[in-house]
Amino acid sequence: MSKPHLICGLPPGLESGVGRLLLAAASEYRSKGYRIITPRPRQSGRVLFDQSRYWSLVVELLLRPVDRLVFILKCLPIRQSSITLIHPQTIGFRLLFWLCRTNSISIYVMDNSYFCIRSYNCHPVTSRECLHCVANPSPLSECDAYPVSISKKQAVSDLKRLATISREILFLVQNNKQSELLRLHFGPSIKTSLVGLPVDTSSSSVAHVSTHHGSYPDVVFHGVTSYAKGVNYIVVLAGLMPSYTFLIPDSATNICTYLKLPALSSNIICLPMTWETGLHDYVVNAKIVLHPSQWSAPIEGALIKSSQSNRNVATVSTSFGYEAEVSTIRNHIRLSPDPHHGAAQLDLVLKDIIQGP
């Protein structure tokens, strides 16, 4: 066997869960003799344009196809190696199938791209956990491939081919529910290994200086502006619960644009921030931290961080999400996927917290 490889279709960095995983795992893999292959970190074209850095924007756009070619050329010659793949969508399924021909393949499962062309199995209409394509990839008319834009026909063809070679692959899973869902899709004979997810919860990564003054919001949303992460759920929830305040760590403009809304409820506070730049302080001091992910999410770093910083953490009930099996949350509030029912549940819990023992 040649030198083992870790190949990821996304670069390391703090901008994504995959990037954070690479930052946490890279040193351990290198110490075990792995060669790591990832793309070059990209600069945001929109940011470069907004900053009037037009020459940098031109260079960035010219480099992207070159980067892709370099990435492929680094992967193609690998033979007789043990390869761990992360984020197959951005690696490219055709490249994955090529590597499977002459190498021992493990896939670290970060999302549900093995059965859902949207990667996050959040229903495109109802925004709830969707299992429509489990065991039979047949996307709805509203579904488009994400994050790589390819035709629906090609995406389905790739998933069906993946199913035919699934018994040759070792799937590295984060939690038991993820393993259950993989077996439901590929069949009981596939190979899985429970490896968990490295999450940096050390206080050294958090800015301790807080600029906040006054009272804290009642409910803090710890997530990004995404249907899969449940930003629409918390916006509806806030509208149904006008006597409580809700914090979303993003700008009102971004949220309204994403959800196609003219405005947000007056009890929603919008402050763009990350865990390292102030969100940690709000999570610690919230009455409830809300993680309303609406897909079959495996371990989410944000959920782990919140559960270690606040005893009251709420999630939206799912069939195969990590929230359905996690046992480390001290006061786990599992809300109904229907925000009207969820609002009634949350109201009762908040009243108990406010009244105290």
C-alpha positions in Angstrom: 0.0 0.0 0.0 1.2 3.5 -0.8 1.0 6.5 1.6 -2.5 7.0 3.0 -4.5 10.1 1.9 -7.1 12.4 3.3 -8.9 14.1 0.5 -11.5 16.8 1.0 -13.4 18.9 -1.6 -13.4 22.0 0.7 -10.4 23.8 2.2 -9.7 24.1 5.9 -11.1 27.2 7.6 -13.7 28.6 10.0 -16.3 29.4 7.3 -17.9 25.9 7.3 -18.3 22.8 9.5 -16.2 20.8 7.0 -13.5 23.5 7.2 -13.5 23.4 11.0 -13.3 19.6 11.0 -10.2 19.8 8.8 -8.5 22.3 11.1 -9.2 20.0 14.0 -8.2 16.8 12.3 -5.3 17.7 10.0 -2.5 17.5 12.6 -3.7 14.1 13.8 -3.8 12.7 10.2 -0.4 14.1 9.4 1.1 12.5 12.5 -0.2 9.2 11.2 1.6 9.7 7.8 -1.4 10.9 5.7 -1.0 13.2 2.8 -3.7 15.8 2.8 -5.2 17.0 -0.5 -7.7 20.0 -0.4 -8.4 22.9 -2.7 -7.0 26.4 -2.2 -9.1 28.5 0.1 -11.3 30.8 -2.1 -11.9 34.5 -1.6 -15.5 35.6 -1.8 -16.2 37.2 -5.2 -19.0 39.3 -3.7 -16.8 40.6 -0.9 -14.0 41.5 -3.4 -16.6 43.3 -5.6 -18.1 45.2 -2.6 -14.6 46.3 -1.6 -13.9 47.5 -5.2 -10.9 45.1 -5.4 -11.6 44.4 -9.1 -8.2 43.1 -10.0 -8.2 40.7 -7.1 -11.7 39.6 -8.3 -10.4 38.9 -11.8 -7.5 36.9 -10.5 -9.7 34.9 -8.2 -12.1 34.0 -11.0 -9.2 33.0 -13.3 -7.7 30.8 -10.6 -10.8 28.8 -9.8 -10.7 26.5 -12.9 -7.0 26.1 -12.5 -7.4 25.1 -8.9 -9.9 22.5 -9.9 -7.6 21.1 -12.5 -4.7 21.0 -10.0 -6.9 19.2 -7.4 -7.9 16.6 -10.0 -4.3 16.0 -11.2 -3.2 15.4 -7.6 -5.9 12.8 -7.1 -5.8 10.9 -10.4 -2.4 9.1 -9.9 -3.2 7.7 -6.5 -3.1 3.9 -6.5 -3.2 1.2 -3.8 -3.7 3.7 -1.0 -6.0 3.9 1.9 -8.1 7.1 1.3 -10.4 8.9 3.6 -12.8 11.2 1.6 -14.7 14.2 3.1 -17.5 16.0 1.2 -17.8 13.9 -1.9 -20.0 16.5 -3.7 -17.2 19.0 -4.0 -14.6 16.2 -4.7 -16.9 15.1 -7.5 -18.6 11.7 -7.7 -16.8 10.8 -11.0 -13.4 11.4 -9.3 -14.7 9.4 -6.3 -15.7 6.4 -8.5 -12.2 6.6 -10.2 -10.4 6.4 -6.9 -12.6 3.5 -5.8 -11.2 1.4 -8.7 -7.7 1.0 -7.2 -7.9 2.2 -3.6 -9.4 1.3 -0.3 -12.0 4.0 0.3 -13.6 5.4 3.5 -16.1 8.3 3.5 -16.4 10.5 6.5 -20.1 11.3 6.4 -20.7 15.0 7.0 -24.2 15.4 5.5 -26.8 13.4 3.6 -25.4 13.8 0.0 -25.4 10.0 -0.3 -29.2 10.1 -0.8 -30.2 13.7 -1.1 -29.1 15.8 -4.0 -29.6 18.9 -1.8 -27.1 17.5 0.7 -29.3 18.6 3.6 -32.6 16.6 3.5 -34.7 19.6 4.3 -38.0 19.5 2.3 -37.9 22.2 -0.4 -41.6 23.2 0.3 -42.3 22.3 4.0 -38.8 22.9 5.3 -39.0 19.8 7.4 -36.9 16.7 7.7 -37.4 14.8 4.3 -36.8 11.1 3.8 -38.4 11.0 0.3 -35.2 9.8 -1.4 -34.0 7.2 1.1 -33.4 3.9 -0.7 -34.7 5.4 -3.9 -33.2 8.7 -5.2 -36.1 10.4 -6.9 -35.9 14.2 -6.2 -39.0 16.4 -6.2 -39.5 18.9 -9.0 -38.4 21.7 -6.6 -35.1 20.0 -5.7 -31.8 21.2 -7.2 -28.3 19.8 -6.6 -26.4 21.6 -3.9 -23.7 22.8 -3.3 -22.4 21.8 -6.7 -24.7 22.8 -9.5 -25.2 19.8 -11.8 -28.2 18.5 -13.6 -30.8 16.5 -11.6 -30.4 13.6 -14.0 -26.6 13.4 -13.4 -27.0 13.8 -9.7 -29.5 10.9 -9.5 -27.2 8.8 -11.7 -24.3 9.5 -9.4 -26.3 8.5 -6.3 -27.5 5.2 -7.9 -23.9 4.3 -8.9 -22.8 5.1 -5.4 -25.4 2.6 -4.1 -24.0 -0.1 -6.4 -20.5 0.2 -4.9 -21.6 1.1 -1.3 -20.5 -2.3 0.1 -16.9 -1.6 -1.0 -16.8 1.6 1.1 -16.3 2.0 4.8 -18.6 4.8 6.0 -17.2 6.7 9.0 -20.2 7.9 11.0 -20.6 10.5 13.7 -23.5 9.0 15.7 -25.8 6.1 15.8 -28.8 7.7 14.1 -26.6 8.5 11.1 -25.6 4.8 10.9 -29.2 3.8 11.1 -30.1 6.1 8.2 -27.2 4.8 6.1 -28.3 1.2 6.5 -31.9 2.2 5.7 -30.7 3.7 2.4 -27.9 1.3 1.3 -29.0 -1.9 3.2 -28.0 -3.7 6.3 -24.7 -5.2 4.9 -22.8 -1.9 4.5 -19.8 -1.2 6.7 -19.8 1.6 9.2 -17.5 2.7 11.9 -18.5 5.2 14.7 -15.8 7.9 14.9 -17.7 10.9 16.3 -16.8 14.5 15.5 -14.0 16.6 16.9 -15.4 19.9 18.3 -13.3 22.7 19.8 -15.1 23.8 22.9 -12.1 25.3 24.6 -12.5 28.7 26.1 -9.3 29.8 24.5 -11.1 30.0 21.1 -13.6 32.5 22.5 -13.2 36.3 22.9 -13.9 36.9 26.6 -14.5 40.7 26.3 -18.2 41.4 26.0 -19.5 44.8 24.7 -23.1 43.9 25.6 -25.0 46.1 28.0 -28.5 45.7 29.4 -30.6 42.6 29.5 -30.1 39.6 27.3 -32.6 38.2 24.8 -34.8 35.3 26.0 -34.1 33.0 23.2 -30.9 32.8 21.2 -30.7 31.1 17.8 -27.3 29.4 17.5 -27.0 28.7 13.7 -26.6 30.3 10.3 -29.3 31.8 8.0 -30.4 28.6 6.3 -33.7 26.7 6.0 -31.9 23.5 7.0 -30.7 25.2 10.2 -34.2 26.4 10.9 -33.9 30.2 10.6 -37.4 30.3 9.1 -38.7 28.3 12.1 -37.4 30.8 14.6 -38.7 33.7 12.6 -42.2 32.2 12.7 -41.8 31.3 16.3 -40.9 34.9 17.2 -44.0 36.1 15.4 -46.2 33.8 17.5 -44.5 34.8 20.8 -44.4 38.6 20.9 -43.8 38.9 24.6 -40.4 37.3 24.3 -37.2 38.5 22.6 -35.2 36.4 20.1 -31.7 36.9 18.9 -30.5 35.8 15.4 -26.7 36.2 14.8 -27.1 37.8 11.3 -28.2 41.1 9.8 -31.9 41.8 9.3 -31.1 42.5 5.6 -29.6 39.1 5.0 -32.4 37.3 6.8 -35.2 39.2 5.0 -33.5 38.7 1.6 -33.0 34.9 2.2 -36.5 34.4 3.5 -38.0 36.9 1.0 -39.7 38.8 3.8 -40.4 42.6 3.9 -39.5 42.9 7.6 -39.0 40.8 10.7 -41.1 40.9 14.0 -40.0 43.8 16.3 -39.1 41.2 19.0 -36.3 39.8 16.8 -32.8 41.2 17.5 -30.4 40.8 14.6 -26.7 41.1 15.4 -24.1 39.7 12.9 -21.6 37.7 15.0 -19.9 34.4 15.4 -19.1 32.2 18.4 -15.7 33.9 18.6 -16.9 37.5 18.3 -19.7 37.7 20.8 -22.3 34.9 20.3 -20.8 32.8 23.1 -21.7 35.5 25.6 -25.3 35.6 24.4 -25.6 31.8 24.5 -24.3 31.7 28.1 -26.8 34.2 29.2 -29.9 33.2 27.2 -32.9 31.6 29.0 -33.0 29.1 26.1 -30.6 28.4 23.2 -32.5 27.2 20.1 -31.1 24.8 17.5 -34.1 24.1 15.2 -32.2 22.2 12.5 -34.8 20.7 10.1 -32.9 17.9 8.5 -31.4 14.6 9.7 -28.3 16.4 11.1 -25.4 14.4 12.5 -23.4 15.9 15.3 -23.4 19.7 15.0 -20.6 21.6 16.7 -22.9 24.5 17.5 -25.3 22.1 19.5 -22.4 20.7 21.5 -21.0 24.2 22.3 -24.4 25.4 23.4 -25.1 22.4 25.6 -21.8 23.0 27.4 -22.6 26.7 27.8 -26.3 26.7 28.8 -28.4 24.1 30.5 -31.6 24.9 28.5 -31.3 23.9 24.9 -34.2 23.4 22.5 -34.2 21.5 19.2 -36.8 20.5 16.7 -37.8 16.8 16.8 -36.4 14.7 14.0 -36.4 11.0 13.2 -32.7 10.6 12.4 -31.0 13.8 13.7 -28.4 13.7 16.4 -30.8 15.6 18.6 -32.9 12.5 18.8 -30.1 10.6 20.6 -28.0 13.2 22.4 -27.9 12.6 26.2 -25.6 15.4 27.4 -28.1 18.3 27.3 -29.2 18.9 30.9 -32.6 20.3 30.0 -33.4 19.2 26.4 -36.5 20.7 25.0 -37.6 18.9 21.8 -40.1 21.1 20.0 -42.7 20.0 17.4 -41.7 20.6 13.8 -44.9 22.6 13.6 -43.9 26.1 14.9 -47.4 26.8 16.2 -47.2 23.7 18.5 -43.5 24.6 19.2 -44.5 28.1 20.3 -46.9 26.6 22.9 -44.3 24.2 24.2 -41.6 26.9 24.4 -44.0 29.3 26.1 -44.6 26.8 28.9 -40.9 26.2 29.4 -40.0 29.9 29.4 -42.6 30.6 32.0 -41.1 27.9 34.3 -37.6 29.3 33.8 -38.7 32.9 34.5 -40.7 31.9 37.6 -37.8 29.8 38.9 -38.0 27.0 41.4 
